[in-house]
Amino acid sequence: MEDMNEVVCYCLNVTKGAIKNAVESGSDTLEKVQAATEAGTVCGACLSDIEQLIEEYK
């Protein structure tokens, strides 16, 4: 089972669960997930991970 408390964006402490919730609420692009969670808006190191999770959770 996937750990929804796993941190994806360390700059802002955004978890997989927060990203999943954003995608399930209609944030189906990187830009929309960033607007909903702020993940990936500081250093950008997690952008590819966020994009992968968006595809998984769509």
C-alpha distance matrix in Angstrom:
0.0 3.8 6.5 9.1 11.7 11.9 15.5 16.5 20.2 21.6 25.0 24.1 20.8 18.9 15.1 12.5 12.6 16.3 16.4 14.2 16.6 19.5 18.7 18.2 21.5 23.3 23.1 22.7 24.4 24.2 27.3 26.0 22.8 25.1 27.4 24.7 22.9 25.4 22.7 24.4 27.8 29.0 28.8 26.8 24.9 21.5 23.0 21.6 18.0 18.6 20.2 17.3 14.9 17.6 17.8 14.1 14.2 17.8
3.8 0.0 3.8 6.1 8.9 8.6 12.0 12.8 16.4 18.1 21.4 20.5 17.4 15.3 11.6 8.9 9.5 13.1 13.0 11.3 14.0 16.6 16.0 16.1 19.2 20.9 20.2 20.0 21.4 20.8 23.9 22.8 19.4 21.5 23.9 21.5 19.4 21.8 18.9 20.7 24.1 25.2 25.1 23.1 21.3 17.9 19.4 18.2 14.6 15.0 16.9 14.3 11.7 14.6 15.3 11.8 12.0 15.8
6.5 3.8 0.0 3.8 5.4 5.5 9.2 11.0 14.4 15.5 18.9 17.8 14.4 12.9 9.1 7.5 8.1 11.6 12.3 11.4 13.6 16.2 16.5 16.8 19.4 21.4 20.5 20.8 21.9 20.9 23.6 22.5 18.9 20.6 22.9 20.4 17.9 20.1 17.3 19.3 22.6 23.3 23.4 21.9 20.2 16.9 18.9 18.4 14.6 15.0 17.6 15.5 12.7 15.7 17.1 14.1 13.8 17.7
9.1 6.1 3.8 0.0 3.8 5.5 8.2 9.8 12.8 14.4 17.3 15.6 12.4 10.3 6.5 4.9 4.3 7.9 9.1 8.3 10.1 12.7 13.5 13.7 16.0 18.2 17.3 18.1 19.4 18.5 20.9 19.5 15.9 17.6 19.6 16.8 14.5 17.1 14.8 17.2 20.2 21.4 21.9 20.5 19.4 15.9 17.6 17.6 14.0 13.3 16.1 14.8 11.4 13.8 15.9 13.2 12.1 15.7
11.7 8.9 5.4 3.8 0.0 3.8 6.2 9.1 11.5 12.1 15.1 13.5 9.9 8.8 5.4 6.3 6.2 8.5 10.5 10.9 12.1 14.4 15.9 16.5 18.2 20.5 19.2 20.4 21.3 19.8 21.8 20.6 16.9 17.9 19.9 17.3 14.3 16.4 14.2 16.8 19.4 20.0 20.6 19.9 18.6 15.6 17.9 18.5 14.8 14.4 17.7 16.8 13.8 16.2 18.7 16.4 15.4 19.0
11.9 8.6 5.5 5.5 3.8 0.0 3.8 6.4 9.4 10.0 13.4 12.7 9.3 8.4 5.3 5.8 7.8 9.9 10.7 11.6 13.7 15.3 16.3 17.6 19.6 21.3 19.5 20.2 20.5 18.6 21.0 20.4 16.6 17.3 19.9 17.9 14.7 16.1 13.2 15.0 18.0 18.3 18.3 17.4 15.6 12.8 15.4 15.7 12.0 12.4 15.7 14.6 12.2 15.2 17.4 15.3 15.2 18.8
15.5 12.0 9.2 8.2 6.2 3.8 0.0 3.8 5.8 6.3 9.7 9.1 6.0 5.6 4.2 6.3 8.8 9.4 10.0 12.1 14.0 14.8 16.1 18.1 19.5 20.9 18.6 19.5 19.2 16.8 18.8 18.6 14.9 14.8 17.5 15.9 12.4 13.1 10.2 11.8 14.6 14.6 14.7 14.2 12.7 10.1 13.0 14.0 10.8 10.9 14.6 14.3 12.2 14.9 17.6 16.3 16.1 19.4
16.5 12.8 11.0 9.8 9.1 6.4 3.8 0.0 3.8 6.2 9.1 9.1 7.3 5.9 5.3 6.1 9.5 9.5 8.7 11.2 13.6 13.6 14.4 17.0 18.4 19.2 16.5 16.9 16.2 13.5 15.8 16.1 12.5 12.3 15.6 14.5 11.3 11.6 8.0 8.9 12.2 12.6 12.4 11.1 9.6 6.5 9.2 10.3 7.2 7.4 11.1 11.1 9.6 12.1 14.8 14.1 14.4 17.3
20.2 16.4 14.4 12.8 11.5 9.4 5.8 3.8 0.0 3.8 5.6 5.9 5.5 5.0 6.9 8.8 11.6 10.4 9.8 13.1 14.8 14.1 15.5 18.4 19.1 19.7 16.6 17.5 16.2 13.0 14.5 15.2 11.9 10.6 13.7 13.3 9.8 9.0 5.6 6.2 9.0 9.0 9.2 8.6 8.0 5.8 8.5 10.8 8.9 8.4 12.0 13.1 12.0 13.8 16.8 16.8 16.8 19.2
21.6 18.1 15.5 14.4 12.1 10.0 6.3 6.2 3.8 0.0 3.8 5.4 4.7 6.8 8.7 11.4 13.9 12.9 13.1 16.3 17.8 17.3 19.0 21.7 22.4 23.2 20.2 21.3 19.9 16.7 17.9 18.7 15.4 13.8 16.6 16.2 12.5 11.3 8.6 8.9 10.9 9.5 9.4 10.1 9.1 8.2 11.5 13.7 11.8 12.0 15.6 16.4 15.4 17.5 20.4 20.1 20.2 22.8
25.0 21.4 18.9 17.3 15.1 13.4 9.7 9.1 5.6 3.8 0.0 3.8 5.9 8.1 11.1 13.9 16.1 14.3 14.5 18.1 19.0 18.0 20.0 22.9 23.0 23.6 20.4 21.7 20.0 16.6 17.0 18.1 15.3 12.8 15.2 15.4 11.9 9.7 8.1 8.0 8.6 6.5 7.3 9.1 9.3 9.3 11.9 14.9 13.8 13.4 16.7 18.3 17.5 18.9 22.0 22.3 22.1 24.4
24.1 20.5 17.8 15.6 13.5 12.7 9.1 9.1 5.9 5.4 3.8 0.0 3.8 5.6 9.2 12.4 13.8 11.5 12.4 15.9 16.3 15.3 17.8 20.4 20.1 21.2 18.2 20.1 18.8 15.8 16.0 16.3 13.4 11.2 13.0 12.6 9.0 7.4 6.6 8.3 8.6 7.9 9.9 11.1 11.9 10.9 12.9 16.0 14.5 13.2 16.7 18.4 16.9 17.9 21.4 21.5 20.7 22.9
20.8 17.4 14.4 12.4 9.9 9.3 6.0 7.3 5.5 4.7 5.9 3.8 0.0 3.8 6.4 10.0 11.4 9.9 11.3 14.4 15.0 14.9 17.3 19.5 19.7 21.2 18.6 20.4 19.7 16.9 17.8 17.6 14.3 13.0 15.0 13.8 10.0 9.8 8.1 10.3 11.7 11.2 12.5 13.2 13.0 11.3 13.9 16.3 14.0 13.0 16.8 17.8 15.8 17.4 20.7 20.2 19.4 22.0
18.9 15.3 12.9 10.3 8.8 8.4 5.6 5.9 5.0 6.8 8.1 5.6 3.8 0.0 3.8 7.0 8.3 6.4 7.5 10.7 11.4 11.2 13.5 15.7 16.1 17.5 15.0 16.7 16.4 13.9 15.0 14.5 10.9 10.4 12.5 10.8 7.1 8.0 6.0 9.0 11.0 11.7 13.2 12.8 12.9 10.3 12.1 14.4 11.9 10.2 13.9 14.9 12.6 13.9 17.3 16.9 15.8 18.3
15.1 11.6 9.1 6.5 5.4 5.3 4.2 5.3 6.9 8.7 11.1 9.2 6.4 3.8 0.0 3.8 5.2 5.3 6.5 8.7 10.0 10.9 12.7 14.4 15.5 17.3 15.2 16.6 16.8 14.9 16.7 15.8 12.0 12.6 14.8 12.6 9.4 11.2 8.8 11.5 14.1 15.0 16.0 15.0 14.5 11.3 13.2 14.5 11.3 10.1 13.7 13.8 10.9 12.8 15.9 14.7 13.6 16.7
12.5 8.9 7.5 4.9 6.3 5.8 6.3 6.1 8.8 11.4 13.9 12.4 10.0 7.0 3.8 0.0 3.8 5.5 5.1 6.0 8.6 9.9 10.5 12.1 14.1 15.6 13.8 14.5 15.2 13.8 16.2 15.2 11.5 13.0 15.5 13.2 10.7 12.9 10.2 12.5 15.6 17.1 17.6 15.9 15.1 11.5 12.8 13.2 9.8 8.6 11.7 11.0 7.8 10.0 12.7 11.1 10.1 13.5
12.6 9.5 8.1 4.3 6.2 7.8 8.8 9.5 11.6 13.9 16.1 13.8 11.4 8.3 5.2 3.8 0.0 3.8 5.4 5.0 6.1 8.5 9.8 10.4 12.1 14.4 13.4 14.8 16.2 15.4 17.4 15.6 12.1 14.1 15.7 12.7 10.7 13.7 12.0 14.9 17.5 19.2 20.4 18.9 18.5 14.9 15.9 16.6 13.3 11.5 14.3 13.8 10.2 11.5 14.3 12.4 10.4 13.5
16.3 13.1 11.6 7.9 8.5 9.9 9.4 9.5 10.4 12.9 14.3 11.5 9.9 6.4 5.3 5.5 3.8 0.0 3.8 5.5 5.1 6.2 8.7 9.9 10.5 12.7 11.2 13.3 14.4 13.4 14.7 12.8 9.3 10.9 12.2 9.1 7.0 10.3 9.3 12.7 14.7 16.7 18.4 17.1 17.4 14.1 14.7 16.2 13.4 10.9 13.7 14.3 10.9 11.3 14.7 13.8 11.5 13.9
16.4 13.0 12.3 9.1 10.5 10.7 10.0 8.7 9.8 13.1 14.5 12.4 11.3 7.5 6.5 5.1 5.4 3.8 0.0 3.8 5.4 5.1 6.2 8.6 9.8 10.9 8.8 10.2 11.0 10.1 12.0 10.4 6.8 9.0 11.0 8.6 7.1 9.9 8.1 10.9 13.4 15.9 17.2 15.1 15.5 12.0 11.9 13.0 10.6 7.6 10.0 10.8 7.5 7.6 11.2 10.8 8.8 11.0
14.2 11.3 11.4 8.3 10.9 11.6 12.1 11.2 13.1 16.3 18.1 15.9 14.4 10.7 8.7 6.0 5.0 5.5 3.8 0.0 3.8 5.4 5.2 6.1 8.5 10.1 9.2 10.1 12.0 12.2 14.4 12.3 9.3 12.3 13.8 11.0 10.4 13.5 11.9 14.5 17.1 19.6 20.8 18.5 18.6 14.9 14.6 15.0 12.3 9.8 11.4 11.2 7.5 7.5 10.2 9.0 6.1 8.8
16.6 14.0 13.6 10.1 12.1 13.7 14.0 13.6 14.8 17.8 19.0 16.3 15.0 11.4 10.0 8.6 6.1 5.1 5.4 3.8 0.0 3.8 5.5 5.1 6.1 8.8 8.8 10.8 13.1 13.6 14.9 12.0 9.5 12.5 12.9 9.6 9.6 13.2 12.7 15.9 17.8 20.5 22.2 20.3 20.9 17.4 17.1 18.0 15.6 12.6 14.3 14.7 11.1 10.3 13.3 12.4 9.0 10.7
19.5 16.6 16.2 12.7 14.4 15.3 14.8 13.6 14.1 17.3 18.0 15.3 14.9 11.2 10.9 9.9 8.5 6.2 5.1 5.4 3.8 0.0 3.8 5.5 5.0 6.6 5.4 8.1 10.0 10.5 11.3 8.3 6.1 9.2 9.5 6.4 7.3 10.8 10.7 13.6 15.2 18.3 20.2 18.2 19.4 16.0 15.1 16.4 14.7 11.2 12.5 13.9 10.8 9.1 12.4 12.6 9.6 10.3
18.7 16.0 16.5 13.5 15.9 16.3 16.1 14.4 15.5 19.0 20.0 17.8 17.3 13.5 12.7 10.5 9.8 8.7 6.2 5.2 5.5 3.8 0.0 3.8 5.3 5.3 4.5 5.4 8.1 9.6 11.2 8.5 6.9 10.6 11.4 9.2 10.3 13.2 12.5 14.7 16.7 19.9 21.4 18.8 19.7 16.2 14.8 15.3 13.8 10.5 10.7 11.7 8.9 6.4 9.2 9.6 6.5 6.5
18.2 16.1 16.8 13.7 16.5 17.6 18.1 17.0 18.4 21.7 22.9 20.4 19.5 15.7 14.4 12.1 10.4 9.9 8.6 6.1 5.1 5.5 3.8 0.0 3.8 5.5 7.0 8.1 11.5 13.3 14.7 11.6 10.4 14.0 14.3 11.5 12.8 16.2 15.7 18.2 20.2 23.3 24.9 22.4 23.2 19.6 18.4 18.8 16.9 13.9 14.2 14.6 11.5 9.4 11.4 11.0 7.2 7.2
21.5 19.2 19.4 16.0 18.2 19.6 19.5 18.4 19.1 22.4 23.0 20.1 19.7 16.1 15.5 14.1 12.1 10.5 9.8 8.5 6.1 5.0 5.3 3.8 0.0 3.8 6.0 8.6 11.6 13.5 13.9 10.3 9.8 13.1 12.4 9.5 11.7 15.1 15.6 18.3 19.6 22.8 24.9 22.7 24.1 20.7 19.4 20.4 18.9 15.5 15.9 17.0 14.1 11.7 14.1 14.3 10.7 10.2
23.3 20.9 21.4 18.2 20.5 21.3 20.9 19.2 19.7 23.2 23.6 21.2 21.2 17.5 17.3 15.6 14.4 12.7 10.9 10.1 8.8 6.6 5.3 5.5 3.8 0.0 3.8 5.7 8.9 11.5 11.7 8.3 8.9 12.4 11.6 9.9 12.5 15.3 15.7 17.8 19.0 22.6 24.4 21.9 23.5 20.3 18.3 19.2 18.4 14.8 14.4 16.0 13.7 10.6 12.6 13.8 10.7 8.9
23.1 20.2 20.5 17.3 19.2 19.5 18.6 16.5 16.6 20.2 20.4 18.2 18.6 15.0 15.2 13.8 13.4 11.2 8.8 9.2 8.8 5.4 4.5 7.0 6.0 3.8 0.0 3.8 5.8 7.8 8.1 4.8 5.3 8.7 8.6 7.4 9.8 12.1 12.3 14.1 15.3 18.9 20.7 18.2 19.9 16.9 14.8 16.0 15.4 11.7 11.4 13.6 11.7 8.4 11.2 12.9 10.3 9.1
22.7 20.0 20.8 18.1 20.4 20.2 19.5 16.9 17.5 21.3 21.7 20.1 20.4 16.7 16.6 14.5 14.8 13.3 10.2 10.1 10.8 8.1 5.4 8.1 8.6 5.7 3.8 0.0 3.8 7.0 8.4 6.5 7.1 10.4 11.2 10.7 12.5 14.3 13.8 14.9 16.5 20.1 21.3 18.2 19.6 16.6 14.0 14.4 14.2 10.9 9.5 11.4 10.2 6.5 8.3 10.7 8.9 6.8
24.4 21.4 21.9 19.4 21.3 20.5 19.2 16.2 16.2 19.9 20.0 18.8 19.7 16.4 16.8 15.2 16.2 14.4 11.0 12.0 13.1 10.0 8.1 11.5 11.6 8.9 5.8 3.8 0.0 3.8 5.4 5.2 6.3 8.6 9.9 10.7 12.1 12.9 12.3 12.5 13.9 17.5 18.5 15.3 17.0 14.5 11.4 12.1 12.8 9.6 7.7 10.7 10.5 7.1 8.9 12.0 11.2 9.7
24.2 20.8 20.9 18.5 19.8 18.6 16.8 13.5 13.0 16.7 16.6 15.8 16.9 13.9 14.9 13.8 15.4 13.4 10.1 12.2 13.6 10.5 9.6 13.3 13.5 11.5 7.8 7.0 3.8 0.0 3.8 5.5 5.2 6.1 8.6 9.9 10.4 10.3 9.2 8.8 10.4 13.9 14.7 11.5 13.4 11.1 7.9 9.4 10.3 7.1 6.1 9.7 9.8 7.5 10.0 12.8 12.4 12.0
27.3 23.9 23.6 20.9 21.8 21.0 18.8 15.8 14.5 17.9 17.0 16.0 17.8 15.0 16.7 16.2 17.4 14.7 12.0 14.4 14.9 11.3 11.2 14.7 13.9 11.7 8.1 8.4 5.4 3.8 0.0 3.8 5.5 5.1 6.2 8.7 10.0 9.4 9.7 9.5 9.6 13.4 14.9 12.3 15.0 13.3 10.3 12.5 13.6 10.4 9.8 13.5 13.4 10.9 13.5 16.3 15.4 14.6
26.0 22.8 22.5 19.5 20.6 20.4 18.6 16.1 15.2 18.7 18.1 16.3 17.6 14.5 15.8 15.2 15.6 12.8 10.4 12.3 12.0 8.3 8.5 11.6 10.3 8.3 4.8 6.5 5.2 5.5 3.8 0.0 3.8 5.3 5.0 6.2 8.6 9.3 10.2 11.3 11.6 15.4 17.4 15.0 17.5 15.1 12.6 14.7 14.9 11.2 11.1 14.2 13.1 10.3 13.2 15.5 13.8 12.9
22.8 19.4 18.9 15.9 16.9 16.6 14.9 12.5 11.9 15.4 15.3 13.4 14.3 10.9 12.0 11.5 12.1 9.3 6.8 9.3 9.5 6.1 6.9 10.4 9.8 8.9 5.3 7.1 6.3 5.2 5.5 3.8 0.0 3.8 5.4 5.0 5.9 7.3 7.2 9.0 10.2 13.7 15.5 13.2 15.1 12.4 10.5 12.6 12.1 8.3 9.2 12.0 10.4 8.3 11.8 13.5 11.8 11.9
25.1 21.5 20.6 17.6 17.9 17.3 14.8 12.3 10.6 13.8 12.8 11.2 13.0 10.4 12.6 13.0 14.1 10.9 9.0 12.3 12.5 9.2 10.6 14.0 13.1 12.4 8.7 10.4 8.6 6.1 5.1 5.3 3.8 0.0 3.8 5.5 5.3 4.5 5.2 6.4 6.7 10.3 12.5 10.7 13.2 11.2 9.5 12.5 12.5 9.1 10.5 13.7 12.7 11.2 14.6 16.4 15.2 15.5
27.4 23.9 22.9 19.6 19.9 19.9 17.5 15.6 13.7 16.6 15.2 13.0 15.0 12.5 14.8 15.5 15.7 12.2 11.0 13.8 12.9 9.5 11.4 14.3 12.4 11.6 8.6 11.2 9.9 8.6 6.2 5.0 5.4 3.8 0.0 3.8 5.8 5.6 8.1 9.8 8.9 12.5 15.3 14.0 16.8 14.9 13.3 16.3 16.2 12.7 13.8 17.0 15.6 13.6 17.1 18.9 17.1 17.0
24.7 21.5 20.4 16.8 17.3 17.9 15.9 14.5 13.3 16.2 15.4 12.6 13.8 10.8 12.6 13.2 12.7 9.1 8.6 11.0 9.6 6.4 9.2 11.5 9.5 9.9 7.4 10.7 10.7 9.9 8.7 6.2 5.0 5.5 3.8 0.0 3.8 6.1 8.3 11.1 11.1 14.3 17.1 15.7 18.0 15.5 14.4 17.0 16.2 12.5 14.1 16.7 14.5 12.8 16.4 17.5 15.2 15.5
22.9 19.4 17.9 14.5 14.3 14.7 12.4 11.3 9.8 12.5 11.9 9.0 10.0 7.1 9.4 10.7 10.7 7.0 7.1 10.4 9.6 7.3 10.3 12.8 11.7 12.5 9.8 12.5 12.1 10.4 10.0 8.6 5.9 5.3 5.8 3.8 0.0 3.8 5.3 8.7 9.2 11.9 14.5 13.6 15.4 12.9 12.6 15.4 14.1 10.9 13.4 15.7 13.4 12.6 16.5 17.1 15.2 16.3
25.4 21.8 20.1 17.1 16.4 16.1 13.1 11.6 9.0 11.3 9.7 7.4 9.8 8.0 11.2 12.9 13.7 10.3 9.9 13.5 13.2 10.8 13.2 16.2 15.1 15.3 12.1 14.3 12.9 10.3 9.4 9.3 7.3 4.5 5.6 6.1 3.8 0.0 3.8 6.3 5.7 8.3 11.3 10.8 13.2 11.6 11.3 14.7 14.1 11.2 13.6 16.4 14.9 14.3 18.0 19.1 17.7 18.8
22.7 18.9 17.3 14.8 14.2 13.2 10.2 8.0 5.6 8.6 8.1 6.6 8.1 6.0 8.8 10.2 12.0 9.3 8.1 11.9 12.7 10.7 12.5 15.7 15.6 15.7 12.3 13.8 12.3 9.2 9.7 10.2 7.2 5.2 8.1 8.3 5.3 3.8 0.0 3.8 5.6 7.8 9.7 8.5 10.1 8.0 8.2 11.4 10.4 7.9 10.9 13.3 12.0 12.1 15.7 16.6 15.7 17.3
24.4 20.7 19.3 17.2 16.8 15.0 11.8 8.9 6.2 8.9 8.0 8.3 10.3 9.0 11.5 12.5 14.9 12.7 10.9 14.5 15.9 13.6 14.7 18.2 18.3 17.8 14.1 14.9 12.5 8.8 9.5 11.3 9.0 6.4 9.8 11.1 8.7 6.3 3.8 0.0 3.8 5.8 6.7 4.8 7.1 5.8 5.5 9.2 9.4 7.7 10.1 12.8 12.6 12.8 15.9 17.3 17.2 18.5
27.8 24.1 22.6 20.2 19.4 18.0 14.6 12.2 9.0 10.9 8.6 8.6 11.7 11.0 14.1 15.6 17.5 14.7 13.4 17.1 17.8 15.2 16.7 20.2 19.6 19.0 15.3 16.5 13.9 10.4 9.6 11.6 10.2 6.7 8.9 11.1 9.2 5.7 5.6 3.8 0.0 3.8 6.4 6.1 9.4 9.3 8.7 12.5 13.1 11.2 13.2 16.3 16.0 15.8 18.9 20.6 20.2 21.1
29.0 25.2 23.3 21.4 20.0 18.3 14.6 12.6 9.0 9.5 6.5 7.9 11.2 11.7 15.0 17.1 19.2 16.7 15.9 19.6 20.5 18.3 19.9 23.3 22.8 22.6 18.9 20.1 17.5 13.9 13.4 15.4 13.7 10.3 12.5 14.3 11.9 8.3 7.8 5.8 3.8 0.0 3.8 5.8 8.6 9.6 10.2 13.9 14.4 13.3 15.7 18.3 18.3 18.6 21.6 23.0 22.9 24.2
28.8 25.1 23.4 21.9 20.6 18.3 14.7 12.4 9.2 9.4 7.3 9.9 12.5 13.2 16.0 17.6 20.4 18.4 17.2 20.8 22.2 20.2 21.4 24.9 24.9 24.4 20.7 21.3 18.5 14.7 14.9 17.4 15.5 12.5 15.3 17.1 14.5 11.3 9.7 6.7 6.4 3.8 0.0 3.8 5.7 8.0 9.1 12.3 13.2 13.1 15.2 17.5 18.1 18.9 21.5 22.9 23.3 24.8
26.8 23.1 21.9 20.5 19.9 17.4 14.2 11.1 8.6 10.1 9.1 11.1 13.2 12.8 15.0 15.9 18.9 17.1 15.1 18.5 20.3 18.2 18.8 22.4 22.7 21.9 18.2 18.2 15.3 11.5 12.3 15.0 13.2 10.7 14.0 15.7 13.6 10.8 8.5 4.8 6.1 5.8 3.8 0.0 3.8 5.5 5.5 8.7 10.1 9.9 11.6 14.0 15.0 15.6 18.0 19.6 20.3 21.6
24.9 21.3 20.2 19.4 18.6 15.6 12.7 9.6 8.0 9.1 9.3 11.9 13.0 12.9 14.5 15.1 18.5 17.4 15.5 18.6 20.9 19.4 19.7 23.2 24.1 23.5 19.9 19.6 17.0 13.4 15.0 17.5 15.1 13.2 16.8 18.0 15.4 13.2 10.1 7.1 9.4 8.6 5.7 3.8 0.0 3.8 5.8 7.6 8.5 9.8 11.7 13.1 14.3 15.8 17.8 18.9 20.1 21.8
21.5 17.9 16.9 15.9 15.6 12.8 10.1 6.5 5.8 8.2 9.3 10.9 11.3 10.3 11.3 11.5 14.9 14.1 12.0 14.9 17.4 16.0 16.2 19.6 20.7 20.3 16.9 16.6 14.5 11.1 13.3 15.1 12.4 11.2 14.9 15.5 12.9 11.6 8.0 5.8 9.3 9.6 8.0 5.5 3.8 0.0 3.8 5.6 5.2 6.2 8.7 10.0 10.7 12.4 14.6 15.4 16.4 18.3
23.0 19.4 18.9 17.6 17.9 15.4 13.0 9.2 8.5 11.5 11.9 12.9 13.9 12.1 13.2 12.8 15.9 14.7 11.9 14.6 17.1 15.1 14.8 18.4 19.4 18.3 14.8 14.0 11.4 7.9 10.3 12.6 10.5 9.5 13.3 14.4 12.6 11.3 8.2 5.5 8.7 10.2 9.1 5.5 5.8 3.8 0.0 3.8 5.4 5.1 6.2 8.6 9.9 10.6 12.6 14.3 15.4 16.5
21.6 18.2 18.4 17.6 18.5 15.7 14.0 10.3 10.8 13.7 14.9 16.0 16.3 14.4 14.5 13.2 16.6 16.2 13.0 15.0 18.0 16.4 15.3 18.8 20.4 19.2 16.0 14.4 12.1 9.4 12.5 14.7 12.6 12.5 16.3 17.0 15.4 14.7 11.4 9.2 12.5 13.9 12.3 8.7 7.6 5.6 3.8 0.0 3.8 5.4 5.1 6.2 8.7 9.9 10.8 12.5 14.4 15.6
18.0 14.6 14.6 14.0 14.8 12.0 10.8 7.2 8.9 11.8 13.8 14.5 14.0 11.9 11.3 9.8 13.3 13.4 10.6 12.3 15.6 14.7 13.8 16.9 18.9 18.4 15.4 14.2 12.8 10.3 13.6 14.9 12.1 12.5 16.2 16.2 14.1 14.1 10.4 9.4 13.1 14.4 13.2 10.1 8.5 5.2 5.4 3.8 0.0 3.8 5.5 5.1 6.3 8.7 10.1 10.6 12.3 14.4
18.6 15.0 15.0 13.3 14.4 12.4 10.9 7.4 8.4 12.0 13.4 13.2 13.0 10.2 10.1 8.6 11.5 10.9 7.6 9.8 12.6 11.2 10.5 13.9 15.5 14.8 11.7 10.9 9.6 7.1 10.4 11.2 8.3 9.1 12.7 12.5 10.9 11.2 7.9 7.7 11.2 13.3 13.1 9.9 9.8 6.2 5.1 5.4 3.8 0.0 3.8 5.4 5.1 6.2 8.8 9.8 10.5 12.2
20.2 16.9 17.6 16.1 17.7 15.7 14.6 11.1 12.0 15.6 16.7 16.7 16.8 13.9 13.7 11.7 14.3 13.7 10.0 11.4 14.3 12.5 10.7 14.2 15.9 14.4 11.4 9.5 7.7 6.1 9.8 11.1 9.2 10.5 13.8 14.1 13.4 13.6 10.9 10.1 13.2 15.7 15.2 11.6 11.7 8.7 6.2 5.1 5.5 3.8 0.0 3.8 5.5 5.1 6.5 8.8 10.1 10.7
17.3 14.3 15.5 14.8 16.8 14.6 14.3 11.1 13.1 16.4 18.3 18.4 17.8 14.9 13.8 11.0 13.8 14.3 10.8 11.2 14.7 13.9 11.7 14.6 17.0 16.0 13.6 11.4 10.7 9.7 13.5 14.2 12.0 13.7 17.0 16.7 15.7 16.4 13.3 12.8 16.3 18.3 17.5 14.0 13.1 10.0 8.6 6.2 5.1 5.4 3.8 0.0 3.8 5.5 5.3 6.3 8.8 10.2
14.9 11.7 12.7 11.4 13.8 12.2 12.2 9.6 12.0 15.4 17.5 16.9 15.8 12.6 10.9 7.8 10.2 10.9 7.5 7.5 11.1 10.8 8.9 11.5 14.1 13.7 11.7 10.2 10.5 9.8 13.4 13.1 10.4 12.7 15.6 14.5 13.4 14.9 12.0 12.6 16.0 18.3 18.1 15.0 14.3 10.7 9.9 8.7 6.3 5.1 5.5 3.8 0.0 3.8 5.4 4.9 6.1 8.5
17.6 14.6 15.7 13.8 16.2 15.2 14.9 12.1 13.8 17.5 18.9 17.9 17.4 13.9 12.8 10.0 11.5 11.3 7.6 7.5 10.3 9.1 6.4 9.4 11.7 10.6 8.4 6.5 7.1 7.5 10.9 10.3 8.3 11.2 13.6 12.8 12.6 14.3 12.1 12.8 15.8 18.6 18.9 15.6 15.8 12.4 10.6 9.9 8.7 6.2 5.1 5.5 3.8 0.0 3.8 5.4 5.3 6.0
17.8 15.3 17.1 15.9 18.7 17.4 17.6 14.8 16.8 20.4 22.0 21.4 20.7 17.3 15.9 12.7 14.3 14.7 11.2 10.2 13.3 12.4 9.2 11.4 14.1 12.6 11.2 8.3 8.9 10.0 13.5 13.2 11.8 14.6 17.1 16.4 16.5 18.0 15.7 15.9 18.9 21.6 21.5 18.0 17.8 14.6 12.6 10.8 10.1 8.8 6.5 5.3 5.4 3.8 0.0 3.8 5.6 5.4
14.1 11.8 14.1 13.2 16.4 15.3 16.3 14.1 16.8 20.1 22.3 21.5 20.2 16.9 14.7 11.1 12.4 13.8 10.8 9.0 12.4 12.6 9.6 11.0 14.3 13.8 12.9 10.7 12.0 12.8 16.3 15.5 13.5 16.4 18.9 17.5 17.1 19.1 16.6 17.3 20.6 23.0 22.9 19.6 18.9 15.4 14.3 12.5 10.6 9.8 8.8 6.3 4.9 5.4 3.8 0.0 3.8 5.8
14.2 12.0 13.8 12.1 15.4 15.2 16.1 14.4 16.8 20.2 22.1 20.7 19.4 15.8 13.6 10.1 10.4 11.5 8.8 6.1 9.0 9.6 6.5 7.2 10.7 10.7 10.3 8.9 11.2 12.4 15.4 13.8 11.8 15.2 17.1 15.2 15.2 17.7 15.7 17.2 20.2 22.9 23.3 20.3 20.1 16.4 15.4 14.4 12.3 10.5 10.1 8.8 6.1 5.3 5.6 3.8 0.0 3.8
17.8 15.8 17.7 15.7 19.0 18.8 19.4 17.3 19.2 22.8 24.4 22.9 22.0 18.3 16.7 13.5 13.5 13.9 11.0 8.8 10.7 10.3 6.5 7.2 10.2 8.9 9.1 6.8 9.7 12.0 14.6 12.9 11.9 15.5 17.0 15.5 16.3 18.8 17.3 18.5 21.1 24.2 24.8 21.6 21.8 18.3 16.5 15.6 14.4 12.2 10.7 10.2 8.5 6.0 5.4 5.8 3.8 0.0
